[in-house]
Amino acid sequence: MSSKLQRPQAAPSAEAQLSIPASMVEEFRSVCRDAWKQGLLSGCNGNASRRLGSHAPGAVCITRSGTAKGRITQADCCLMDIGTGATLLGGPASSESGMHLAIYRARPDCDAILHTHPRRLLALSLRMAGRQEDFLRLPLFEAEVWRAKLGFSPALPPGSTDLAEAVAMAAASKDAVWMAGHGLCCLGRTLADALCLAEELEHLAALQILATV
């Protein structure tokens, strides 16, 4: 028997230990393409994220910077540490990753976030000229139901720490946040849930625009 000492094996890196499940990539691809088809996203704007799951509770999968959301592939997703903000796999992450991480820290019950730039909601916000109290205010039962889920954030620079903190504060008690002059952030158990909420709010915006022509 050889008496030569065995060289200890190096511990696997974080990247070697973590991977993005194919099912999660498909969820991103399907939901983001639906949002793109409906005009909630265009070009490379917007972003999406999803907690990785019970096997890695501190990690989140998020779209990379510059990703065309209507044509997502596995290479368009990366992993980040929710607590530290460090990139664990892939990258660079979306410029709005700080906002996603701040929301996850504020809402342990949130598993998915979809940030969109809905054309009708944006058009309505311009027509409302800052009148937040009138935004999506319609004499319809469903309007009251869905508007009750909506919080508001002031106009702040995209990608900034100030915006991330303001949205996370609003999201602490609301499942959707309208960012003045920017877009919509929706929370859910799944990306499909978040998309459904965005669709409902965009539908109300279309109704309000039609009703006030």
C-alpha positions as CSV (number, residue, x, y, z in Angstrom):
1,M,0.0,0.0,0.0
2,S,1.4,3.4,-0.9
3,S,2.3,5.7,2.0
4,K,2.0,8.8,-0.2
5,L,-0.4,11.3,1.2
6,Q,-3.4,12.1,-0.9
7,R,-3.7,15.7,-2.0
8,P,-7.0,17.1,-0.5
9,Q,-9.6,17.9,-3.1
10,A,-10.5,21.6,-3.5
11,A,-14.1,22.4,-2.4
12,P,-16.4,22.9,-5.4
13,S,-17.0,26.5,-6.3
14,A,-20.4,28.2,-5.8
15,E,-20.9,28.1,-9.6
16,A,-20.2,24.3,-9.6
17,Q,-22.8,23.8,-6.9
18,L,-25.5,25.9,-8.4
19,S,-27.4,25.6,-11.6
20,I,-30.6,26.9,-13.1
21,P,-33.2,24.2,-13.6
22,A,-34.4,23.8,-17.2
23,S,-38.0,24.1,-15.9
24,M,-37.3,27.6,-14.5
25,V,-35.7,28.7,-17.8
26,E,-38.9,27.6,-19.5
27,E,-41.0,29.5,-17.0
28,F,-39.0,32.7,-17.8
29,R,-39.2,32.1,-21.5
30,S,-42.9,31.5,-21.5
31,V,-44.0,34.3,-19.2
32,C,-41.7,36.9,-20.7
33,R,-42.7,36.0,-24.2
34,D,-46.4,36.4,-23.2
35,A,-45.7,39.8,-21.7
36,W,-43.8,40.8,-24.8
37,K,-46.6,39.8,-27.1
38,Q,-49.1,41.8,-25.0
39,G,-46.9,45.0,-25.1
40,L,-46.0,44.8,-21.5
41,L,-42.4,44.5,-22.5
42,S,-40.5,45.7,-25.6
43,G,-37.0,45.5,-26.9
44,C,-34.7,44.8,-23.9
45,N,-36.6,46.7,-21.3
46,G,-38.0,45.2,-18.1
47,N,-36.7,42.3,-16.1
48,A,-37.9,39.2,-14.2
49,S,-36.6,37.1,-11.3
50,R,-37.5,33.9,-9.3
51,R,-36.3,32.4,-6.1
52,L,-34.3,29.3,-6.9
53,G,-36.1,27.1,-4.5
54,S,-35.8,25.1,-1.3
55,H,-32.4,23.6,-2.3
56,A,-30.9,27.1,-2.5
57,P,-33.3,29.4,-0.5
58,G,-30.8,32.3,-0.5
59,A,-30.4,32.4,-4.3
60,V,-32.5,34.1,-6.9
61,C,-32.5,33.6,-10.7
62,I,-32.8,36.9,-12.6
63,T,-32.6,38.0,-16.2
64,R,-29.2,39.3,-17.5
65,S,-28.7,42.9,-18.5
66,G,-29.6,43.6,-22.1
67,T,-31.8,40.5,-22.5
68,A,-34.5,40.6,-25.1
69,K,-37.4,39.3,-23.0
70,G,-39.3,37.9,-25.9
71,R,-36.5,35.5,-26.8
72,I,-35.0,34.3,-23.5
73,T,-32.6,31.4,-23.4
74,Q,-30.6,29.8,-20.5
75,A,-27.7,32.1,-21.2
76,D,-30.0,35.1,-20.5
77,C,-30.4,34.1,-16.8
78,C,-28.0,34.4,-13.9
79,L,-28.0,33.6,-10.2
80,M,-27.5,36.1,-7.3
81,D,-27.3,35.9,-3.6
82,I,-30.3,37.6,-2.0
83,G,-28.5,38.6,1.1
84,T,-25.2,39.9,-0.3
85,G,-26.1,40.8,-3.8
86,A,-23.2,38.8,-5.2
87,T,-23.5,37.2,-8.6
88,L,-23.2,33.4,-8.2
89,L,-23.6,32.2,-11.8
90,G,-23.6,34.0,-15.1
91,G,-24.2,37.7,-15.4
92,P,-24.1,40.6,-15.6
93,A,-27.4,40.8,-13.9
94,S,-30.1,43.3,-14.8
95,S,-29.5,46.9,-13.8
96,E,-32.6,46.6,-11.7
97,S,-31.3,43.6,-9.7
98,G,-31.0,45.7,-6.6
99,M,-34.7,46.4,-6.6
100,H,-35.5,42.7,-7.0
101,L,-33.2,41.8,-4.1
102,A,-34.7,44.5,-1.8
103,I,-38.2,43.3,-2.5
104,Y,-37.2,39.7,-1.7
105,R,-35.7,40.8,1.6
106,A,-38.8,42.8,2.5
107,R,-41.3,40.0,1.4
108,P,-40.2,36.5,2.3
109,D,-43.5,35.2,0.9
110,C,-42.7,36.5,-2.6
111,D,-41.2,33.9,-4.9
112,A,-41.3,35.8,-8.2
113,I,-41.1,39.4,-9.6
114,L,-41.9,40.7,-13.0
115,H,-41.0,44.3,-13.9
116,T,-42.7,45.6,-17.1
117,H,-43.2,48.8,-19.0
118,P,-46.9,48.5,-19.9
119,R,-47.8,50.9,-22.7
120,R,-51.3,51.6,-21.6
121,L,-50.4,52.2,-18.0
122,L,-47.6,54.5,-19.1
123,A,-49.9,56.4,-21.4
124,L,-52.5,56.7,-18.6
125,S,-49.9,58.0,-16.2
126,L,-49.0,60.7,-18.7
127,R,-52.6,61.6,-19.1
128,M,-53.1,61.7,-15.3
129,A,-50.2,64.1,-15.0
130,G,-49.2,62.9,-11.5
131,R,-52.8,62.7,-10.2
132,Q,-52.1,59.4,-8.3
133,E,-55.5,59.5,-6.6
134,D,-57.2,59.1,-10.0
135,F,-55.0,56.4,-11.3
136,L,-57.1,53.3,-12.2
137,R,-60.0,54.9,-10.3
138,L,-63.1,53.4,-12.0
139,P,-66.7,52.6,-10.8
140,L,-66.1,48.9,-11.4
141,F,-66.0,46.1,-8.9
142,E,-62.8,44.6,-10.4
143,A,-61.2,48.0,-10.4
144,E,-61.5,48.3,-6.6
145,V,-60.2,44.7,-6.2
146,W,-57.1,45.1,-8.3
147,R,-56.3,48.8,-7.4
148,A,-56.2,47.7,-3.8
149,K,-53.2,45.6,-4.6
150,L,-51.3,48.6,-6.1
151,G,-48.7,50.7,-4.3
152,F,-46.8,53.7,-5.6
153,S,-43.2,54.8,-5.8
154,P,-42.0,58.3,-6.7
155,A,-40.1,59.1,-9.8
156,L,-36.5,58.0,-9.1
157,P,-33.6,57.1,-11.4
158,P,-33.8,53.5,-12.7
159,G,-31.3,51.2,-11.2
160,S,-30.7,53.5,-8.2
161,T,-30.5,52.5,-4.6
162,D,-33.2,55.1,-3.9
163,L,-35.6,53.4,-6.3
164,A,-34.9,50.0,-4.9
165,E,-35.6,51.1,-1.4
166,A,-38.8,53.0,-2.3
167,V,-40.2,50.1,-4.3
168,A,-39.4,47.6,-1.5
169,M,-41.1,49.8,1.0
170,A,-44.2,50.0,-1.1
171,A,-44.1,46.3,-1.8
172,A,-44.0,45.5,1.9
173,S,-47.8,45.8,1.9
174,K,-48.7,45.6,-1.8
175,D,-48.3,43.0,-4.5
176,A,-47.8,45.6,-7.3
177,V,-45.9,48.9,-7.3
178,W,-46.3,51.6,-10.0
179,M,-43.0,53.5,-10.4
180,A,-43.8,57.0,-11.6
181,G,-42.2,57.7,-15.0
182,H,-40.9,54.2,-15.2
183,G,-43.1,51.1,-15.1
184,L,-44.8,48.4,-13.1
185,C,-43.4,45.8,-10.7
186,C,-45.6,42.8,-9.8
187,L,-45.0,40.1,-7.2
188,G,-46.3,36.5,-7.0
189,R,-45.7,32.9,-6.0
190,T,-44.8,32.3,-9.7
191,L,-43.9,34.5,-12.6
192,A,-47.3,33.5,-14.1
193,D,-49.0,35.0,-11.0
194,A,-47.1,38.2,-11.4
195,L,-47.9,38.4,-15.1
196,C,-51.6,37.9,-14.3
197,L,-51.6,40.8,-11.9
198,A,-49.8,43.0,-14.5
199,E,-52.4,42.0,-17.2
200,E,-55.3,43.0,-14.9
201,L,-53.8,46.4,-14.1
202,E,-53.0,47.0,-17.8
203,H,-56.6,46.0,-18.7
204,L,-58.0,48.6,-16.2
205,A,-55.7,51.2,-17.7
206,A,-57.1,50.5,-21.2
207,L,-60.7,50.9,-19.8
208,Q,-59.8,54.2,-18.2
209,I,-58.3,55.5,-21.4
210,L,-61.3,54.5,-23.4
211,A,-63.8,55.9,-20.8
212,T,-62.1,59.3,-20.8
213,V,-61.6,59.8,-24.6
